[in-house]
């Protein structure tokens, strides 16, 4: 393809991608161990209820993930990235959205903010992304292109200051709701990021902004996964999961890849729908449920994707995570294929 040939002939862009990935990966890899030790010293820990002995695990490790990611992202700012139709303002806007969601998550990790407040506060975090998209009037959906300019000024106001913040809020929250197993959220986000990066490189042009946003994230989250996979030594906390959702949605919106990313999000959406159905019936999955005597994970309720899978076939934590990663990977492939049609 022409796009692929042009990309391969650009040594500056290739070098920036490699260095951005490496910086984020190494920063996260080197700073997580001292953070884990310090978290244990100050009792910033949580209990892993799915492992024998109920070990205490360092919490809120998403702080290091976000810091490493932002350093990798800002590596692009001093350089001329006009070759990918990106701007420093878009990178700064992405960083502002991620930082706000991280702050919301951090306060929840430390102060246990009420669920309603935590769910709605990210609306404000969508404002930087909305500002970055002021010149835009359309959004891509599985059913076609919606042009809010056809609704006049009020339609544009609703699009930028209601629809976009709601998309950010929904994405951050459904990623947060997906958490609960060692490595699940970090590994799932890495799979989605890799798929979106592949798609953005394949498409070229404006879509390359998605690769710029996600390549340092992929580096940081893979390093984080080294310590977060089973048996985990650190949990991301809400500061990590909310930030993951924000990064993925920023890459989708700024790269005009909403349709593909929406399809990739289907397992997350299914999990959220099941949760809210259960909650409306007073049967939402409990926050904590002890491991079964045979080492398999509990499924006390059917109102989550994980519980549905465990009702079909009992599994231990490691196997369950691999199965869910496979489902995420399947929908990531479908998203790439559907967008390419």
PyMOL commands that set and color helices and strands:
alter all, ss='L'
color gray80, all
select helices_A, chain A and resi 2-8+11-41+62-74+82-84+88-111+115-125+127-132+148-177+184-203+205-228+237-254+258-264+266-280+305-312+317-340
alter helices_A, ss='H'
color red, helices_A
select strands_A, chain A and resi 45-47+56-58+138-141+144-147
alter strands_A, ss='S'
color yellow, strands_A
deselect
rebuild
show_as cartoon
